[in-house]
Structure formats: C-alpha cells, structure tokens
Amino acid sequence: MSGFIEVRFEVREAPAAAGGRLDRFLAARIKGTTRAAAQRMLDEGRVRVEGRPGAPRAATRVALEDSVVVLYPRRFDPPADVERLTVLHEDASLLVVDKPAGVLSHPTDKAAHNSVTEILKGQFPRAVFHLAHRLDRETSGVLVLAKDAASARSLQEQFERRETAKEYLALVSGRPDWTETVVDLPLAGAGGDIRVRQAGSPDGYPALTEFRVESAGADRALVRCRPRTGRLHQIRVHLAHLGHPILGDLLYRGGGELYLKAVARTLTPQDREASGAPRQMLHARSLTLRHPGTGAPLTVEAPLPADFGAMTP
C-alpha cells in the first residue's frame, strides 16, 4: 500500500502472547492501542502475518514464530542521521553492521528514514535484508541481518535457543565494590505509565547477566556485560538493580521521569546532563553465532565509539 510504512512485531519478543488472539497481541505490543483500535487496523487491511495466506482476523491465533506487520500512514519523517553504515562483515548469507547510537534498528510508526533497514535500502538498493535481532535506539554496536529467508530462520532459532554469545560494554554510574558479579533476577513488566519499563519479579521470565569491571574511576566505571538470556532491557535493569545504572539511561535512572519527558519532548539540556551522558552508554561489543550457511562459529566485533572513549575512566 503506497503512502504507508511497515512496522514489524515479533511474537517471540512477547512469548506469553503465543497462542492468543491477534487483536490482543497488537493491543499489548503497540503503545496506546486498544483492542478496538487493533480490530479497526485489521478491518482496514493494515495488518498481515508473514507467511500466512489471506487477511488475518481479530480472532487469528498467533504463534511464537510469527512476524506481524502493521501498516501506518506516513507522517513527516526527518532524514536519517547517517547516510551509510559501517559494514563489519559480509558474505553470501549475512550482513553485519555497526549501528550508530541514535539510529533505530527498524522503522516505527513515527520514524522510518532514521533506521538501519531504511538506510541499507539506499546503501544496497538491490538487496533485501532480514533483521535477525534488535538494539535499542541509543545502543550502538554489532547488528546482524540475513540476506535470505533460510538464513533468517537459522539466526532466529539460534537467538531463541540462546545459542549465540553477546558481549556488551556499559559505562555506569558510581564505582562498583566488586570486580565480577552475576545477577540472576527474573524480569517482568513494571506496570504504571511506561509500558516498556521492566522490573525484577519472582514471577517474571528468567534473566541472568554476568558482569566484570574493566576500569573504574571515582564516579564511573566501564563494565563488560554478558547476558545469558535475552530479556527486554535485561542489562539495563540488572545494572540498575546493582545500584550502578547506565549513564544516560533515561528509563532506569530513577523512576522513569526523564523518559516520560523525552517522550513528551520536554526534556531539557539540564535533564540530559542530570542523566550523566548525552546518550545511553551501552555498546554491543561482540556477537558470536553459528554461520547459517557453513555451520562454523563466527564472531564479529564493533570498535568502541568515540563518545565511549571520551568518557571511559
């Protein structure tokens, strides 16, 4: 449909929704959307489930492996922050890029141009890429895309089965009194006004992260983070739980007040300074996976961004 942008929602990112109704899934995943609004989207033909023939209905049951695509009317969309992405690795099956901070992994209903998938359309006009995973907008580093459906399925299965190994670097507030530690804290939605905010909960999904201090100063530290599970905002929540939130994290430094101001576009320079950094200082340093074509292990690393280097103790 011309005049629309496509926004993709993976059921595997909300595993509890598997087996439930499509309208309930959409209402839960799309901020500010009711079931009635989701049903209108379906009636207007603005929703499809990848790989399934025909138009889905409100009562269609979603499966864990489903990708649900929603079409949104195009709005004013500022140009991308960058014109080209740095390629870290490329072969017949994969493209691995270094995602800059401030660039979305994929389009949303409010921004399309400033996203990895849209930038790559200009950089590789004849190619089609499948996003294998995502990074938060302000997180930089290794991002993997597949060049064909079979490779995309292989990567998706590896992420779901926790067969990949990720390593992040975070600049955190304060000086930890530990060199190494492990946080085993289940996560669930925190409730309240911020739908994406997570919190520790004994009834949540299992989440485990290993941490090691790489360097430390009087008021900050560089911490290596190895998530053993892949929950939403896992590293950010676990570091905040330790009392060392990530510098620049508007969502988990305090009660989320700065995040709400950012959403409302009322965040001031003083607010940003109070957050500790111009952006969320989290960097996806490396990713190890099994190559979908050869089966051989592949590790790709992204260099430390300049803003990290300037702030590292």
C-alpha positions in Angstrom: 0.0 0.0 0.0 1.5 3.3 -1.1 1.7 6.1 1.5 2.3 3.6 4.3 5.3 2.3 6.2 5.7 -1.2 7.6 6.4 -1.9 11.2 7.1 -5.4 12.3 6.3 -7.0 15.6 7.8 -10.4 16.5 5.7 -12.7 18.7 8.9 -14.2 20.1 9.6 -10.9 21.8 6.4 -11.3 23.8 6.4 -15.1 24.2 3.4 -15.1 26.6 1.2 -13.9 23.7 1.8 -17.1 21.7 -1.5 -19.0 21.2 -3.6 -15.9 21.9 -5.7 -13.7 19.7 -4.1 -11.3 17.2 -6.1 -8.3 18.4 -4.9 -8.9 22.0 -1.3 -9.2 20.8 -1.5 -5.9 18.9 -3.1 -4.1 21.8 -0.4 -5.3 24.1 2.5 -4.6 21.8 1.6 -1.2 20.4 1.7 1.7 22.8 -1.6 3.4 23.3 -3.6 0.9 21.2 -6.8 -0.7 22.4 -8.3 -3.9 21.2 -11.0 -1.9 19.3 -8.2 0.1 17.6 -6.4 -3.1 16.7 -9.6 -4.5 15.2 -10.0 -1.4 13.1 -6.5 -1.9 11.7 -7.4 -5.4 10.8 -10.7 -4.4 9.2 -8.8 -1.8 7.1 -6.4 -4.4 5.8 -3.4 -2.8 7.6 -2.2 -6.0 9.3 -0.7 -9.2 7.9 1.0 -12.2 9.4 4.2 -13.1 7.4 4.0 -16.4 5.6 0.2 -16.8 6.1 -2.2 -16.5 3.1 -5.2 -14.3 3.2 -6.1 -11.4 5.6 -5.9 -12.2 9.3 -8.8 -11.6 11.6 -9.1 -10.4 15.2 -9.5 -14.0 16.4 -6.5 -15.3 14.5 -4.2 -17.1 16.9 -0.5 -16.0 16.8 2.4 -18.5 17.1 5.8 -17.9 18.7 7.5 -17.8 15.3 5.1 -15.3 13.7 6.0 -11.9 12.5 3.1 -9.5 12.5 3.4 -6.5 10.1 1.3 -3.3 10.6 1.0 -0.6 8.0 1.0 3.0 9.3 0.2 6.1 7.3 3.4 8.0 6.5 4.0 11.2 8.5 6.7 13.9 8.2 9.9 11.9 8.5 13.2 13.7 9.0 16.2 12.4 7.1 18.5 9.8 8.6 21.2 10.8 10.9 23.8 9.0 8.7 23.8 8.1 5.0 25.8 4.9 5.2 26.5 2.2 7.9 29.9 0.7 8.6 29.9 -3.0 7.4 31.7 -5.2 9.9 31.2 -8.5 8.0 29.5 -9.5 4.8 29.2 -12.8 2.9 26.5 -14.6 0.8 24.3 -15.2 3.9 24.9 -12.3 6.3 25.5 -8.6 6.6 26.8 -7.3 10.0 26.8 -3.6 10.6 28.0 -1.2 13.3 24.8 0.5 14.3 25.4 4.1 15.5 23.7 5.4 18.6 20.5 7.3 17.8 19.6 5.2 14.8 16.6 2.8 15.1 17.0 -0.9 14.2 13.8 -0.8 12.2 11.1 1.7 11.3 8.3 2.7 13.7 5.0 4.5 13.1 6.8 7.8 13.9 10.2 7.4 12.2 11.2 5.3 9.2 14.2 7.0 7.4 16.4 7.1 10.5 16.5 3.3 10.8 19.1 0.6 9.9 16.8 -1.2 7.4 15.8 2.0 5.6 19.4 3.3 5.4 20.5 0.0 4.0 17.9 0.3 1.2 19.8 3.3 0.0 23.2 1.7 0.6 22.3 -1.6 -1.1 19.4 -0.7 -3.5 19.0 -4.2 -4.9 19.3 -6.2 -1.7 16.7 -7.4 0.7 17.8 -7.9 4.4 16.0 -9.6 7.3 16.8 -8.1 10.7 18.0 -11.0 12.9 17.7 -9.1 16.3 17.4 -5.5 17.6 19.3 -3.0 19.5 17.7 -0.1 21.4 17.8 3.2 19.6 20.6 4.7 21.8 22.6 1.5 22.0 25.5 1.2 19.5 27.3 -1.8 18.1 27.0 -5.1 16.3 23.7 -5.7 14.5 23.2 -8.8 12.2 20.9 -9.1 9.2 20.3 -12.1 7.0 20.2 -12.0 3.2 17.7 -14.8 2.7 14.7 -16.4 4.5 16.6 -19.6 5.3 19.4 -17.7 7.0 16.9 -15.6 8.9 15.2 -18.7 10.2 18.5 -20.2 11.3 19.5 -17.0 13.2 16.1 -16.7 14.8 16.3 -20.2 16.1 19.8 -19.6 17.5 18.6 -16.5 19.3 15.6 -18.3 20.7 17.7 -21.3 21.8 20.3 -19.0 23.4 23.0 -20.4 21.2 24.5 -17.0 20.5 27.0 -15.3 22.8 26.7 -11.5 23.2 29.1 -9.1 24.9 28.3 -5.5 25.7 30.3 -2.6 27.3 28.5 -0.2 29.6 29.6 3.0 31.3 27.8 3.0 34.6 27.4 5.5 37.5 29.5 5.0 40.6 32.4 2.8 41.4 31.4 -0.9 42.0 32.8 -2.6 45.1 33.0 -5.9 43.1 35.3 -6.9 40.2 33.0 -9.7 38.9 29.4 -10.5 39.8 26.4 -12.3 38.4 22.8 -11.1 38.6 20.1 -13.8 38.4 16.9 -11.7 38.6 13.7 -12.6 36.7 12.1 -9.7 34.8 8.5 -8.7 34.2 6.6 -5.6 33.1 6.8 -3.0 35.8 3.3 -1.6 35.2 2.4 2.1 35.5 2.6 4.7 32.8 5.6 3.3 30.9 4.7 0.1 29.1 8.3 -0.9 28.2 9.7 -0.5 31.7 10.8 -3.8 33.3 11.4 -4.7 36.9 12.6 -7.6 39.0 9.9 -10.1 39.8 9.9 -13.6 41.2 7.1 -14.4 38.7 8.9 -12.9 35.8 10.9 -14.5 33.0 14.4 -15.9 34.0 17.2 -13.4 33.3 20.9 -13.8 34.1 23.8 -11.5 33.3 27.5 -11.8 34.1 29.4 -8.5 34.8 33.1 -7.6 35.1 34.6 -4.2 35.8 37.1 -3.4 33.1 38.2 0.0 34.5 36.9 2.4 37.2 37.2 6.0 38.3 35.9 7.9 41.2 32.3 8.3 39.8 32.0 5.9 36.9 33.1 2.5 35.6 33.4 0.6 32.4 31.7 -2.7 32.8 31.7 -5.8 30.5 28.3 -7.4 30.3 27.5 -10.9 29.2 23.8 -11.6 29.1 23.0 -15.4 29.2 19.3 -14.7 28.5 17.7 -12.2 26.1 15.0 -10.3 28.0 13.9 -6.8 27.2 16.3 -4.2 28.7 18.0 -7.0 30.7 21.4 -5.4 31.1 19.9 -2.0 31.9 17.6 -3.4 34.6 20.3 -5.6 36.2 22.8 -2.8 36.4 20.2 -0.5 38.0 19.4 -3.3 40.4 23.1 -3.4 41.4 23.0 0.4 42.1 25.0 1.3 39.1 22.6 2.4 36.3 24.0 3.1 32.9 25.0 6.7 32.3 22.5 8.5 30.1 19.7 5.8 30.6 16.6 7.9 30.9 14.4 4.9 31.7 16.2 3.2 34.6 18.0 6.1 36.3 15.3 6.9 38.8 11.6 6.3 38.3 11.4 7.0 34.6 10.5 10.7 34.9 13.2 11.7 32.4 12.0 9.1 29.9 8.4 10.5 30.1 9.8 14.0 29.5 11.7 12.7 26.5 8.6 11.1 25.0 6.7 14.4 25.6 9.6 16.2 24.0 10.1 18.4 27.1 13.5 17.1 28.1 15.9 20.0 28.8 19.7 20.2 28.5 19.7 20.2 32.3 17.7 17.0 32.4 20.1 15.3 29.9 23.1 16.5 32.0 21.4 15.0 35.1 21.2 11.7 33.3 25.0 11.5 33.2 25.7 11.4 29.5 24.4 12.7 26.1 23.0 9.2 25.3 22.6 5.8 26.9 26.1 4.5 27.2 25.7 0.9 26.1 27.6 -0.7 23.3 27.1 -4.1 21.7 30.8 -5.0 21.5 30.7 -8.5 20.0 28.4 -11.3 18.9 29.3 -14.9 18.3 26.9 -17.1 16.3 26.9 -20.2 14.1 27.1 -19.2 10.5 23.7 -20.2 8.9 25.4 -21.3 5.6 28.6 -23.1 6.8 27.8 -24.0 10.4 31.1 -22.6 11.5 31.3 -20.3 14.5 31.5 -16.6 13.6 32.5 -13.8 16.0 32.1 -10.1 14.9 33.3 -7.2 16.9 32.5 -3.5 16.8 35.1 -0.9 17.8 34.4 1.4 20.8 32.6 4.6 19.6 34.4 7.9 20.1 31.9 9.1 22.8 32.7 6.0 24.8 36.4 6.5 24.6 36.0 10.2 25.7 34.1 9.1 28.9 35.9 5.9 29.8 37.8 6.1 33.1 
